[in-house]
Amino acid sequence: MAQLTIQGSALGTALSQMLLADDIEPGSDPSYQLCKTIYLYHPLGAKMAESPISMAQSQQREIAIPDSPEEEVRDAFLAQWQADGMDEHIHNTAKTARIYGVSSLALLAEGVPPNRPIDYRQLSKLKIAFNVLDPLNTAGSLVLNQDPNSLDFQKTQGISVNGQVYHRSRCVVRLNERPIYIGYTNSAFGYVGRSVYQRALFPLKSFVQTMRTDDMVSRKAGVLIAMLKPAGSIVDNIMAMMAGMKRQLVKEAQTDNVISISAPEEKIESLNLQNLDGAASMARKNILENIAVSADMPAKLLNSETFAEGFGEGTEDAKAVARYIDRERVSMLPMYQFCDRITQHRAWTPEFYRTIQARFPEMYGQVGYTQAFYDWTNSFQATWPSLLTEPDSEKIKVEDTKLKAIIAMVEVLLPELDPANKAAVIAWAQDNFNENKMLFSNPMQLDFDALRDYVPPEPLQAPGEPRPFSQADTDALIARLAPRLRRRQLEAVR
């Protein structure tokens, strides 16, 4: 590619020197340096590497620890998670793996060599740090064994950095895609995963050409063509000066100014670029779709198009993006499990457990720290909320249906149960009511000990159905009323 030079220095950026090179053809394999250049300088480089991770982490995981005083234990875990910046470490590790094909997250502790395991019981007392390592840092240790008869065939067995071996419990390795047998990845220096740019390298080069086209159009769009009457066969200084004055008037004309053209055959027009619109727009759109297909990404993530109805409406495009993000979350699970264990030991310390014992003596007064800690870790649950969120109107309908089902079950069970089980059913209903924040802002608190001992008063006996009248009753009633009726008749005659 020809370049102008000034004092022997080539004019051009690293991106143009690499992506505009003639030797990049469909199927070309990007090097480590080219992947870094694309990420740093290409307009789509950071978007392809980071946007799926950022979207996956756009919602916080829902933490549940049923076998614990849940609120206090969960808050301690989340506070430590934020203090250690775990989300950022996971994001950087996943992003680096997408750039090069492989990356590693390593745990370092002051005073403990990397090749030794850490006593997690002492983890809260150690000064620790997390390092995100790219393939150049771990070159030579993540080549992966290609012997099909080996136990570690295409499996990561740990890392080493500058000759320093790391214990397997001190690191987690992230691969972007699974390794292919004898499929060497230049950007990752091993038979590991592949860069997200590998299949999209040629369309990424073509996208740079569309940027040059946009730049050319923006510079040419303001060009005016003045079609002036020629001065004649003999042009003297006066005629040349008049022509120059006309051009200067056209150059200086702007909004609210008026210029006149003397000759009817003279006119001024802008440069006609209307034929570029269809071809340039179609080419750019196709290039973006080719990049998205090559990177196995929904095209909307690269086009930056807004969803017509949003995620809440559950359109097909939104569902496709949600499924893609769900797969990304699954692939990030080993990193989250690695960080969860570290955070649990740093948050749920013996000192923290003593505060729990003081606050809940009836539950943990006689329970040791180790038993309580493993009860909490065994019941620890972290789930991602759905990316397809429903509008509040639909959520209220769902909660109303749940509420009616709870009430119906309570009405059916209470008449058949003894006082202890009645209290248990009411406690279950209260817990479900308190979880319904959409309908009830304040929690219900009942005294279940008093409820178990409560005996409701005997209801008053309801009056029975009146006895039907017999003929004898009718005759007796007439006999009693007959004298009164005769007196009224005599008084009427008088």
VOGU-3710 file (C-alpha; in Angstrom, 3 decimals, decimal comma):
1> maqltiqgsa> 0,000/0,000/0,000  1,540/3,311/-1,097  2,064/5,908/1,624  3,345/9,461/1,677  6,353/10,050/3,871  7,769/13,077/5,642  11,444/12,861/6,584  11,363/9,087/6,208  8,317/8,508/8,520  5,310/6,714/7,068
11> lgtalsqmll> 1,972/8,514/7,368  -0,770/6,213/8,608  -2,098/4,606/11,741  -1,590/1,091/13,008  -5,199/0,285/12,091  -4,859/1,429/8,491  -1,454/-0,245/8,100  -2,855/-3,599/9,217  -6,480/-3,705/8,121  -5,900/-2,061/4,759
21> addiepgsdp> -3,063/-4,423/3,887  -3,610/-6,341/0,649  -2,638/-9,680/2,196  -5,762/-9,803/4,422  -8,154/-12,082/2,561  -11,179/-14,160/3,628  -9,870/-16,827/5,992  -6,839/-14,861/7,186  -5,803/-15,615/10,763  -5,344/-12,574/13,067
31> syqlcktiyl> -2,197/-12,355/15,156  -1,952/-11,318/18,793  -0,913/-7,795/17,789  -3,673/-7,465/15,191  -6,330/-8,504/17,741  -5,000/-5,887/20,145  -5,031/-3,236/17,396  -8,613/-4,065/16,411  -9,760/-3,813/20,024  -7,945/-0,524/20,604
41> yhplgakmae> -8,717/1,311/17,353  -11,468/-0,352/15,309  -14,926/1,199/15,914  -16,420/-2,278/16,377  -13,480/-3,795/18,263  -14,550/-2,941/21,803  -18,233/-3,460/20,979  -17,676/-7,030/19,785  -15,558/-7,898/22,816  -17,418/-6,080/25,583
51> spismaqsqq> -21,079/-5,578/24,716  -22,227/-9,203/25,370  -20,413/-9,202/28,729  -21,790/-5,798/29,704  -25,313/-6,837/28,756  -24,986/-10,113/30,685  -23,887/-8,178/33,780  -26,474/-5,425/33,345  -28,624/-7,201/35,961  -27,470/-8,283/39,389
61> reiaipdspe> -27,718/-11,947/40,299  -30,474/-12,862/42,746  -28,743/-14,317/45,823  -30,636/-16,714/48,088  -29,250/-18,533/51,177  -32,261/-20,389/52,655  -30,405/-22,094/55,550  -29,328/-18,819/57,142  -30,619/-15,523/58,536  -30,885/-14,636/54,880
71> eevrdaflaq> -30,913/-10,848/54,848  -27,849/-10,328/57,064  -25,766/-13,056/55,394  -26,707/-11,958/51,881  -25,924/-8,303/52,614  -22,492/-9,249/53,973  -21,747/-11,292/50,836  -22,840/-8,507/48,466  -20,881/-5,851/50,382  -17,679/-7,921/50,134
81> wqadgmdehi> -18,352/-8,699/46,469  -18,546/-4,992/45,719  -15,515/-4,167/47,869  -13,336/-6,665/45,967  -14,635/-5,505/42,559  -15,524/-9,021/41,457  -17,816/-7,928/38,622  -15,015/-5,877/37,078  -12,494/-8,746/37,326  -14,936/-11,162/35,673
91> hntaktariy> -15,760/-8,617/32,969  -12,096/-8,033/32,150  -11,343/-11,761/32,036  -14,264/-12,550/29,728  -13,477/-9,552/27,515  -9,811/-10,544/27,170  -10,820/-14,100/26,208  -13,050/-12,747/23,444  -10,224/-10,553/22,138  -7,503/-13,237/21,955
101> gvsslallae> -9,257/-16,589/22,487  -8,070/-17,321/26,042  -7,458/-15,446/29,293  -6,891/-16,227/32,975  -7,959/-14,757/36,311  -5,360/-15,320/39,050  -5,605/-14,815/42,804  -2,488/-13,438/44,477  -1,945/-13,127/48,231  0,800/-11,280/50,040
111> gvppnrpidy> 3,198/-13,730/51,686  1,836/-16,827/49,906  3,735/-17,946/46,764  1,527/-18,493/43,697  2,507/-22,186/43,464  1,037/-22,948/46,913  -2,671/-23,287/47,720  -4,230/-20,662/49,964  -5,770/-21,574/53,290  -9,223/-20,160/52,653
121> rqlsklkiaf> -9,906/-19,996/56,388  -7,238/-17,302/56,611  -8,288/-15,550/53,417  -10,045/-12,689/55,182  -6,798/-11,772/56,971  -4,628/-11,735/53,836  -3,958/-8,853/51,492  -5,083/-10,182/48,112  -5,240/-9,007/44,514  -6,689/-10,309/41,257
131> nvldplntag> -4,694/-10,236/38,009  -6,249/-10,668/34,571  -3,674/-12,374/32,318  -3,745/-12,403/28,512  -2,125/-15,087/26,284  1,195/-13,251/26,094  1,470/-13,349/29,896  0,783/-17,096/30,003  2,501/-18,041/26,726  3,781/-21,619/26,766
141> slvlnqdpns> 1,562/-22,815/29,630  -1,777/-22,904/27,796  -0,772/-24,735/24,633  -2,913/-27,749/25,724  -2,002/-31,391/25,237  -2,921/-32,811/21,807  -2,412/-36,485/22,718  -5,862/-38,155/22,430  -4,773/-40,893/24,873  -3,840/-38,457/27,612
151> ldfqktqgis> -6,040/-37,652/30,614  -5,443/-33,923/30,080  -6,272/-34,018/26,352  -7,239/-30,438/25,409  -7,781/-29,547/29,068  -6,280/-26,638/30,975  -4,031/-27,782/33,830  -2,978/-24,450/35,299  -0,865/-21,531/34,196  2,635/-20,154/34,579
161> vngqvyhrsr> 3,682/-16,518/34,172  7,332/-15,662/33,447  8,351/-19,087/34,721  6,254/-18,779/37,910  3,817/-21,699/38,206  0,380/-20,992/39,691  -1,455/-23,567/41,764  -4,650/-24,762/40,105  -6,761/-23,452/42,995  -5,345/-19,957/42,465
171> cvvrlnerpi> -6,601/-19,358/38,917  -9,450/-19,943/36,510  -8,963/-20,100/32,730  -11,541/-18,752/30,304  -11,677/-19,994/26,694  -13,664/-18,262/23,979  -15,139/-21,273/22,173  -13,856/-24,772/22,705  -10,461/-25,911/21,354  -10,248/-27,813/18,056
181> yigytnsafg> -7,866/-30,741/17,668  -4,592/-29,475/16,147  -6,279/-26,141/15,524  -3,594/-23,640/16,508  -4,688/-20,119/17,416  -2,040/-17,533/16,577  -3,530/-14,824/18,762  -3,581/-17,127/21,828  -0,267/-18,969/21,275  -1,826/-22,399/21,697
191> yvgrsvyqra> -4,409/-24,978/20,694  -7,099/-23,177/22,623  -10,147/-21,039/21,848  -10,432/-18,454/19,093  -10,663/-14,692/18,962  -14,055/-13,181/18,226  -12,301/-11,320/15,384  -10,957/-14,436/13,660  -13,867/-15,227/11,336  -14,810/-11,549/11,021
201> lfplksfvqt> -11,361/-10,258/10,034  -12,111/-9,616/6,348  -15,468/-7,822/6,899  -13,773/-5,802/9,650  -11,305/-4,663/6,991  -14,204/-3,818/4,663  -15,847/-1,755/7,400  -12,786/0,511/7,495  -13,356/1,160/3,792  -16,912/2,305/4,540
211> mrtddmvsrk> -15,460/4,760/7,048  -13,228/6,173/4,305  -16,294/6,425/2,045  -18,225/8,301/4,735  -15,295/10,675/5,159  -15,108/11,315/1,417  -18,867/11,965/1,161  -18,808/14,349/4,121  -15,974/16,331/2,479  -17,580/16,385/-0,972
221> agvliamlkp> -21,154/17,065/0,170  -20,415/20,784/0,592  -18,901/21,278/-2,851  -20,701/23,865/-5,033  -20,353/23,910/-8,800  -20,662/27,364/-10,352  -21,499/27,138/-14,047  -20,364/30,581/-15,256  -20,415/32,007/-18,755  -16,920/31,861/-20,266
231> agsivdnima> -15,165/35,212/-20,716  -14,459/34,688/-24,409  -11,474/33,842/-26,522  -9,444/36,754/-25,200  -9,312/37,037/-21,414  -7,807/40,187/-20,092  -7,096/41,038/-16,479  -10,454/42,767/-15,977  -12,485/39,722/-17,123  -10,388/37,381/-14,990
241> mmagmkrqlv> -10,960/39,642/-11,987  -14,736/39,664/-12,609  -14,810/35,864/-12,766  -12,857/35,681/-9,515  -15,295/38,087/-7,848  -18,204/35,846/-8,876  -16,552/32,791/-7,369  -15,804/34,723/-4,163  -19,446/35,805/-3,874  -20,559/32,183/-4,198
251> keaqtdnvis> -18,005/31,125/-1,594  -19,107/33,746/0,928  -22,856/33,331/0,395  -24,729/31,955/3,378  -28,183/31,919/4,952  -30,062/35,283/4,648  -27,665/36,483/1,928  -28,784/37,174/-1,649  -26,588/36,714/-4,710  -27,528/37,290/-8,321
261> isapeekies> -26,378/35,664/-11,546  -26,325/37,990/-14,540  -26,446/35,592/-17,464  -29,452/33,246/-17,841  -27,199/30,365/-18,877  -25,228/30,617/-15,598  -26,284/28,533/-12,576  -24,973/27,139/-9,276  -25,526/23,545/-8,112  -24,247/21,254/-5,395
271> lnlqnldgaa> -22,357/18,107/-6,217  -24,835/15,327/-7,014  -24,172/12,445/-4,587  -27,648/10,929/-4,562  -26,526/7,754/-6,344  -24,142/6,957/-3,470  -26,884/6,610/-0,868  -28,352/3,275/-1,879  -25,107/1,485/-2,679  -23,163/2,806/0,338
281> smarknilen> -25,981/2,095/2,810  -26,546/-1,416/1,476  -22,824/-2,224/1,534  -22,430/-0,962/5,099  -25,484/-2,912/6,289  -24,280/-6,114/4,636  -20,809/-5,704/6,124  -22,245/-5,293/9,627  -24,416/-8,384/9,166  -21,411/-10,363/7,913
291> iavsadmpak> -19,440/-9,336/10,992  -22,338/-10,315/13,277  -22,713/-13,717/11,591  -18,962/-14,305/11,764  -18,877/-13,503/15,480  -22,119/-15,453/16,186  -23,764/-12,300/17,551  -27,240/-10,866/16,924  -26,884/-8,150/14,291  -28,816/-5,669/16,445
301> llnsetfaeg> -25,976/-5,593/18,938  -23,630/-4,294/16,233  -26,100/-2,102/14,348  -27,042/-0,294/17,579  -30,656/-0,502/16,479  -33,318/-0,012/19,128  -35,943/-2,687/19,653  -39,292/-1,614/18,268  -41,127/-2,615/21,449  -38,320/-3,226/23,929
311> fgegtedaka> -37,346/-6,322/25,892  -40,549/-6,243/27,939  -42,755/-6,994/24,930  -40,923/-10,226/24,113  -40,500/-9,638/20,379  -38,598/-12,200/18,329  -35,512/-9,972/18,067  -35,537/-9,416/21,819  -35,907/-13,156/22,431  -32,944/-13,918/20,158
321> varyidrerv> -30,751/-11,433/22,021  -31,946/-12,788/25,379  -31,061/-16,357/24,382  -27,616/-15,189/23,257  -27,002/-13,392/26,562  -28,207/-16,450/28,512  -25,571/-18,583/26,734  -22,956/-15,987/27,615  -24,003/-16,137/31,273  -23,661/-19,923/31,286
331> smlpmyqfcd> -20,136/-19,683/29,878  -19,207/-17,229/32,663  -20,344/-19,627/35,415  -16,851/-21,058/36,274  -15,532/-17,545/36,907  -18,478/-16,689/39,137  -18,065/-19,921/41,106  -14,363/-19,154/41,574  -15,148/-15,654/42,865  -18,156/-16,784/44,943
341> ritqhrawtp> -16,001/-19,095/47,049  -13,447/-16,374/47,703  -16,111/-13,837/48,641  -17,869/-16,250/50,993  -14,697/-16,813/53,028  -13,917/-13,097/53,104  -17,466/-12,051/54,059  -18,583/-14,772/56,476  -15,698/-14,572/58,931  -15,669/-15,875/62,530
351> efyrtiqarf> -16,081/-12,286/63,710  -19,144/-11,854/61,514  -20,535/-15,161/62,789  -20,298/-13,970/66,398  -22,609/-11,072/65,517  -25,054/-13,554/64,015  -24,917/-15,666/67,186  -25,603/-12,614/69,314  -28,554/-11,594/67,174  -30,032/-15,091/66,744
361> pemygqvgyt> -29,074/-17,011/69,907  -31,962/-19,457/69,605  -30,773/-20,556/66,135  -26,974/-20,396/66,390  -26,173/-20,250/70,087  -25,041/-23,894/70,125  -23,904/-24,153/66,480  -20,199/-23,926/65,644  -18,791/-21,560/63,022  -17,610/-24,304/60,657
371> qafydwtnsf> -20,968/-26,065/60,599  -22,865/-22,818/60,050  -20,465/-21,717/57,299  -20,877/-24,922/55,315  -24,643/-24,837/55,843  -24,640/-21,394/54,257  -22,350/-22,320/51,358  -24,286/-25,512/50,607  -27,564/-23,596/50,426  -26,070/-20,671/48,481
381> qatwpsllte> -27,990/-19,996/45,282  -27,250/-17,328/42,668  -29,575/-17,039/39,679  -29,787/-14,513/36,852  -33,110/-12,717/36,378  -34,681/-12,978/32,968  -33,593/-10,359/30,474  -37,172/-10,286/29,163  -38,778/-8,273/31,949  -42,550/-7,858/32,066
391> pdsekikved> -44,252/-4,460/32,491  -45,659/-3,645/35,943  -49,241/-4,153/34,764  -48,504/-7,771/33,866  -46,541/-8,352/37,066  -49,515/-7,160/39,134  -51,789/-9,621/37,337  -49,387/-12,471/38,097  -49,098/-11,478/41,764  -52,889/-11,190/42,049
401> tklkaiiamv> -53,279/-14,734/40,698  -50,713/-16,021/43,213  -52,490/-14,203/46,047  -55,859/-15,764/45,181  -54,277/-19,226/45,031  -52,724/-18,758/48,498  -56,018/-17,596/49,999  -57,891/-20,520/48,450  -55,404/-23,036/49,873  -55,579/-21,482/53,359
411> evllpeldpa> -59,393/-21,577/53,297  -59,352/-25,263/52,363  -56,702/-26,386/54,885  -57,490/-24,403/58,054  -60,771/-26,131/59,017  -59,076/-29,563/58,876  -55,903/-28,830/60,908  -54,901/-28,786/64,564  -53,680/-25,493/66,126  -49,947/-26,211/65,492
421> nkaaviawaq> -50,464/-26,926/61,798  -52,855/-24,001/61,478  -50,049/-21,743/62,707  -47,671/-23,329/60,175  -50,101/-22,697/57,303  -50,639/-19,088/58,367  -46,851/-18,605/58,646  -46,474/-19,940/55,091  -49,159/-17,542/53,869  -47,481/-14,632/55,671
431> dnfnenkmlf> -44,111/-15,394/54,058  -45,699/-15,440/50,615  -47,589/-12,211/51,297  -44,397/-10,496/52,466  -42,597/-11,489/49,271  -45,257/-9,712/47,229  -43,701/-6,231/47,193  -45,860/-5,165/44,263  -49,070/-5,267/46,333  -47,845/-4,993/49,948
441> snpmqldfda> -45,179/-2,428/50,803  -45,139/-3,198/54,553  -44,483/-6,758/55,825  -46,939/-8,628/58,033  -45,650/-9,795/61,451  -47,772/-12,264/63,448  -47,060/-13,868/66,836  -47,147/-17,559/65,952  -46,462/-18,755/69,495  -49,615/-17,014/70,650
451> lrdyvppepl> -51,461/-18,283/67,579  -50,661/-21,927/68,445  -52,153/-21,518/71,926  -55,145/-19,474/70,816  -58,539/-21,133/71,205  -61,321/-19,262/69,428  -64,566/-18,733/71,457  -67,519/-20,991/70,815  -69,843/-19,341/68,337  -73,423/-18,559/69,505
461> qapgeprpfs> -75,953/-21,187/68,502  -77,726/-20,079/65,409  -81,565/-20,113/65,611  -83,080/-23,166/64,029  -85,563/-23,226/61,224  -89,118/-22,438/62,484  -91,474/-25,417/62,935  -94,160/-25,527/60,234  -97,694/-24,687/61,367  -100,147/-27,602/61,907
471> qadtdaliar> -104,008/-27,510/61,691  -104,314/-27,702/65,470  -102,208/-24,618/65,856  -104,400/-22,823/63,392  -107,620/-23,792/65,254  -106,198/-22,669/68,627  -105,148/-19,333/67,156  -108,668/-18,782/65,775  -110,255/-19,673/69,143  -108,136/-17,073/70,911
481> laprlrrrql> -108,910/-14,369/68,378  -112,695/-15,071/67,996  -113,994/-13,054/71,072  -111,924/-10,049/70,031  -113,312/-10,188/66,523  -116,961/-10,306/67,830  -116,475/-7,218/69,996  -115,087/-5,292/67,025  -118,133/-6,337/64,955  -120,644/-5,174/67,630
491> eavr> -118,861/-1,838/67,998  -119,002/-1,401/64,261  -122,843/-2,064/64,218  -123,509/0,476/66,963
//
